[in-house]
Amino acid sequence: MDMTETSHTAQLPQVSEPRNPGMALDLDWVRAAQANRSAIERRAATLPGRRSVKKDYQAAWLLKAISCIDLTTLSGDDTAARVRRLCAKARQPVRPDLLQALGIEGLRVGAVCVYHDMIAPAVAALEGSGIPVAAVSTGFPAGLSPFPLRVAEIGESVKAGAGEIDIVISRRHVLEGNWQALYDEMRSFRAACGTTHIKAILATGELGTLRNVARASLVCMMGGADFIKTSTGKEAVNATLPVSLVMIRAIRDYHERSGYRIGYKPAGGISKAKDALTYLALIKEELGDRWLQPDLFRFGASSLLGDIERQLEHHVTGAYSVAYRHAIG
């Protein structure tokens, strides 16, 4: 694996891809979107057993997964010191001795994701690394603050130095089938971001049906989203393979019709290396190799990195180590 190439693509999506400008809301397309739950769940259930990689190939895929992680801390007790430690881990996600044994240089994560108040220490800690700071916004995680404040929050985070903004949609628009309202909201958020990259969080665990997930995905992409993301990580149900299949097929359909590639970010509940491998296999099968780059695919995770590092140490040494040898700050 050429990790030099990977480190170079760990940048904002609009640098390497024409940015999605969105399009007029096509309600016929949205209402035609369906989801066959039994077929989707059957396809998702077979994937882990059919796609398994071992030894050097597994190590290479795990290194790829690291380059696609949005290393995240979104806790009420976040401090500047915690964020600085997380950023140090983002710069050096795997112990140097393991990378040396694997013959890898320049490995970095995709981004560091924080609340607005932690943008300044994150930007300072990541200066010169090429790793962007992603800020959650628009009344995260519920998205129920007054609309003008949600729009203003985006502007403040952009002004503070965030290179990516993760917004949350109003779930009620989806549950009520008010696609025009969801589209207008997405356009407003996109306009507030300006040239800054925007990820739309659908909170799929609260949308009721897979059909709603498919339709919300299309509307957000029509509204100009650069990425669509499953979850805030605060819902009872976060990223799942069935939901991922629905969302990435919506991404594929949008690309076929518009020519624009939209990124995908599963978030919440992905904490094991084997789960990361399954998601990567799903992306490869459904969207192809181009989406296996950090400008078009991210994991929203924190503990995932620690488990991947343990697996890499096992690959190098033949023995599993204790978790504290791979602390993530």
DRENLO-348402 format. One record per residue (C-alpha): x, y, z; residue in three letters. Coordinates in steps of 0.25 Angstrom, whole numbers, plus 5000, padded with zeros to 4 digits. Layout:
<pts>
((X Y Z) ALA)
...
</pts>
This chain:
<pts>
((5000 5000 5000) MET)
((5005 5014 4996) ASP)
((5003 5022 5009) MET)
((5009 5034 5003) THR)
((4997 5035 4994) GLU)
((4988 5033 5005) THR)
((4994 5044 5013) SER)
((4993 5053 5001) HIS)
((4978 5050 5000) THR)
((4975 5053 5015) ALA)
((4970 5066 5011) GLN)
((4957 5074 5009) LEU)
((4948 5067 4998) PRO)
((4947 5079 4989) GLN)
((4962 5080 4987) VAL)
((4962 5067 4979) SER)
((4947 5066 4974) GLU)
((4938 5076 4967) PRO)
((4929 5080 4978) ARG)
((4914 5076 4978) ASN)
((4906 5089 4975) PRO)
((4893 5082 4978) GLY)
((4882 5083 4969) MET)
((4867 5086 4968) ALA)
((4858 5078 4977) LEU)
((4853 5066 4969) ASP)
((4841 5061 4977) LEU)
((4838 5050 4966) ASP)
((4851 5044 4969) TRP)
((4850 5046 4984) VAL)
((4836 5039 4985) ARG)
((4841 5028 4975) ALA)
((4852 5024 4985) ALA)
((4848 5011 4992) GLN)
((4855 5001 5001) ALA)
((4853 4986 5001) ASN)
((4856 4983 5016) ARG)
((4857 4968 5015) SER)
((4866 4968 5003) ALA)
((4875 4979 5009) ILE)
((4877 4972 5022) GLU)
((4880 4959 5015) ARG)
((4891 4966 5007) ARG)
((4896 4972 5019) ALA)
((4896 4959 5027) ALA)
((4904 4952 5017) THR)
((4915 4962 5015) LEU)
((4924 4959 5028) PRO)
((4925 4944 5024) GLY)
((4928 4946 5009) ARG)
((4938 4957 5010) ARG)
((4950 4953 5019) SER)
((4964 4958 5018) VAL)
((4976 4952 5025) LYS)
((4991 4954 5029) LYS)
((4998 4965 5021) ASP)
((4985 4969 5013) TYR)
((4978 4971 5026) GLN)
((4989 4980 5031) ALA)
((4988 4988 5019) ALA)
((4973 4990 5020) TRP)
((4974 4994 5034) LEU)
((4984 5004 5031) LEU)
((4974 5009 5020) LYS)
((4963 5010 5031) ALA)
((4972 5018 5040) ILE)
((4974 5029 5029) SER)
((4959 5030 5028) CYS)
((4956 5032 5043) ILE)
((4950 5045 5048) ASP)
((4956 5044 5062) LEU)
((4945 5049 5071) THR)
((4943 5055 5084) THR)
((4929 5060 5087) LEU)
((4927 5060 5102) SER)
((4922 5070 5112) GLY)
((4935 5069 5120) ASP)
((4944 5072 5108) ASP)
((4956 5081 5111) THR)
((4967 5087 5103) ALA)
((4977 5078 5108) ALA)
((4968 5066 5104) ARG)
((4967 5071 5090) VAL)
((4982 5074 5089) ARG)
((4985 5059 5093) ARG)
((4975 5055 5083) LEU)
((4981 5063 5072) CYS)
((4995 5057 5076) ALA)
((4989 5044 5073) LYS)
((4983 5049 5060) ALA)
((4997 5053 5056) ARG)
((5003 5039 5060) GLN)
((4992 5029 5060) PRO)
((5000 5017 5062) VAL)
((5013 5015 5070) ARG)
((5025 5018 5062) PRO)
((5032 5004 5064) ASP)
((5020 4997 5058) LEU)
((5019 5007 5046) LEU)
((5034 5004 5044) GLN)
((5032 4989 5045) ALA)
((5021 4991 5034) LEU)
((5029 5000 5025) GLY)
((5019 5011 5026) ILE)
((5022 5026 5027) GLU)
((5013 5038 5027) GLY)
((5000 5032 5032) LEU)
((4990 5042 5038) ARG)
((4975 5041 5041) VAL)
((4965 5048 5032) GLY)
((4961 5059 5042) ALA)
((4959 5062 5057) VAL)
((4944 5065 5060) CYS)
((4940 5074 5072) VAL)
((4930 5083 5078) TYR)
((4931 5098 5074) HIS)
((4938 5102 5087) ASP)
((4949 5092 5084) MET)
((4952 5097 5070) ILE)
((4963 5107 5074) ALA)
((4972 5097 5082) PRO)
((4970 5087 5071) ALA)
((4974 5096 5060) VAL)
((4986 5100 5068) ALA)
((4990 5086 5071) ALA)
((4989 5082 5057) LEU)
((4996 5093 5050) GLU)
((5004 5089 5039) GLY)
((4999 5074 5039) SER)
((4989 5076 5027) GLY)
((4979 5069 5036) ILE)
((4966 5078 5036) PRO)
((4957 5081 5048) VAL)
((4943 5076 5047) ALA)
((4932 5084 5056) ALA)
((4919 5078 5059) VAL)
((4908 5089 5058) SER)
((4894 5093 5056) THR)
((4889 5090 5070) GLY)
((4896 5076 5071) PHE)
((4892 5066 5074) PRO)
((4877 5069 5074) ALA)
((4876 5080 5064) GLY)
((4865 5087 5071) LEU)
((4871 5101 5074) SER)
((4865 5113 5067) PRO)
((4868 5112 5052) PHE)
((4875 5126 5052) PRO)
((4884 5121 5063) LEU)
((4887 5108 5056) ARG)
((4891 5116 5043) VAL)
((4899 5126 5051) ALA)
((4906 5114 5059) GLU)
((4912 5110 5045) ILE)
((4917 5123 5042) GLY)
((4924 5124 5056) GLU)
((4931 5110 5054) SER)
((4936 5114 5040) VAL)
((4941 5127 5045) LYS)
((4948 5119 5056) ALA)
((4956 5111 5046) GLY)
((4948 5098 5044) ALA)
((4951 5092 5031) GLY)
((4938 5083 5031) GLU)
((4925 5085 5037) ILE)
((4916 5073 5042) ASP)
((4902 5078 5042) ILE)
((4889 5071 5047) VAL)
((4876 5071 5040) ILE)
((4862 5073 5046) SER)
((4857 5059 5047) ARG)
((4843 5064 5047) ARG)
((4844 5068 5033) HIS)
((4847 5054 5029) VAL)
((4836 5048 5038) LEU)
((4826 5057 5033) GLU)
((4830 5055 5018) GLY)
((4833 5070 5017) ASN)
((4844 5069 5007) TRP)
((4843 5083 5002) GLN)
((4846 5088 5017) ALA)
((4858 5078 5018) LEU)
((4863 5083 5004) TYR)
((4862 5098 5008) ASP)
((4869 5095 5021) GLU)
((4880 5088 5015) MET)
((4882 5099 5005) ARG)
((4883 5109 5016) SER)
((4893 5101 5023) PHE)
((4901 5099 5011) ARG)
((4901 5114 5008) ALA)
((4905 5117 5022) ALA)
((4917 5108 5020) CYS)
((4922 5116 5008) GLY)
((4934 5108 5003) THR)
((4935 5100 5015) THR)
((4932 5085 5014) HIS)
((4919 5081 5019) ILE)
((4914 5067 5025) LYS)
((4899 5065 5027) ALA)
((4896 5056 5039) ILE)
((4883 5048 5036) LEU)
((4882 5042 5050) ALA)
((4877 5030 5043) THR)
((4873 5023 5056) GLY)
((4862 5033 5058) GLU)
((4856 5033 5044) LEU)
((4847 5021 5045) GLY)
((4849 5014 5032) THR)
((4860 5010 5022) LEU)
((4851 5017 5011) ARG)
((4852 5030 5019) ASN)
((4867 5028 5020) VAL)
((4868 5027 5005) ALA)
((4859 5039 5002) ARG)
((4866 5048 5013) ALA)
((4879 5044 5006) SER)
((4875 5048 4993) LEU)
((4869 5061 4998) VAL)
((4882 5065 5005) CYS)
((4890 5062 4993) MET)
((4881 5071 4984) MET)
((4883 5082 4995) GLY)
((4898 5082 4993) GLY)
((4903 5072 5004) ALA)
((4918 5068 5001) ASP)
((4916 5056 5010) PHE)
((4904 5049 5017) ILE)
((4906 5043 5030) LYS)
((4898 5033 5038) THR)
((4898 5038 5052) SER)
((4902 5047 5063) THR)
((4907 5036 5071) GLY)
((4897 5040 5082) LYS)
((4884 5032 5077) GLU)
((4880 5019 5082) ALA)
((4883 5012 5069) VAL)
((4895 5018 5061) ASN)
((4902 5013 5048) ALA)
((4898 4999 5043) THR)
((4901 4991 5030) LEU)
((4886 4992 5025) PRO)
((4886 5007 5027) VAL)
((4899 5008 5020) SER)
((4895 5000 5008) LEU)
((4883 5009 5006) VAL)
((4891 5022 5007) MET)
((4903 5018 4998) ILE)
((4893 5013 4988) ARG)
((4886 5027 4988) ALA)
((4901 5032 4987) ILE)
((4903 5023 4975) ARG)
((4889 5028 4968) ASP)
((4893 5042 4971) TYR)
((4906 5041 4964) HIS)
((4900 5034 4952) GLU)
((4890 5045 4950) ARG)
((4899 5057 4954) SER)
((4913 5053 4951) GLY)
((4917 5058 4966) TYR)
((4923 5048 4976) ARG)
((4917 5050 4990) ILE)
((4925 5045 5002) GLY)
((4920 5035 5012) TYR)
((4922 5035 5027) LYS)
((4917 5024 5037) PRO)
((4918 5028 5051) ALA)
((4914 5023 5065) GLY)
((4916 5008 5070) GLY)
((4928 5005 5061) ILE)
((4939 5001 5070) SER)
((4945 4988 5065) LYS)
((4955 4986 5054) ALA)
((4947 4975 5048) LYS)
((4935 4984 5047) ASP)
((4944 4994 5040) ALA)
((4948 4983 5030) LEU)
((4933 4980 5027) THR)
((4930 4994 5024) TYR)
((4942 4996 5015) LEU)
((4938 4983 5007) ALA)
((4924 4989 5006) LEU)
((4929 5002 5000) ILE)
((4938 4995 4990) LYS)
((4927 4986 4985) GLU)
((4916 4996 4984) GLU)
((4924 5009 4980) LEU)
((4937 5004 4976) GLY)
((4952 5008 4979) ASP)
((4950 5023 4977) ARG)
((4942 5024 4990) TRP)
((4953 5017 4998) LEU)
((4960 5030 5000) GLN)
((4958 5039 5012) PRO)
((4953 5050 5003) ASP)
((4940 5042 5001) LEU)
((4940 5032 5012) PHE)
((4941 5034 5027) ARG)
((4938 5026 5040) PHE)
((4933 5035 5052) GLY)
((4940 5028 5063) ALA)
((4950 5029 5075) SER)
((4951 5015 5081) SER)
((4952 5009 5067) LEU)
((4967 5014 5066) LEU)
((4971 5007 5079) GLY)
((4966 4993 5074) ASP)
((4972 4995 5060) ILE)
((4986 4998 5066) GLU)
((4985 4985 5075) ARG)
((4982 4977 5063) GLN)
((4994 4983 5056) LEU)
((5003 4980 5068) GLU)
((4998 4965 5067) HIS)
((5001 4965 5052) HIS)
((5015 4970 5055) VAL)
((5018 4962 5068) THR)
((5009 4950 5068) GLY)
((5003 4955 5081) ALA)
((4992 4964 5086) TYR)
((4996 4975 5095) SER)
((4988 4982 5106) VAL)
((4979 4993 5103) ALA)
((4987 5004 5110) TYR)
((4999 5002 5101) ARG)
((4990 5008 5090) HIS)
((4984 5020 5097) ALA)
((4977 5030 5089) ILE)
((4978 5042 5099) GLY)
</pts>
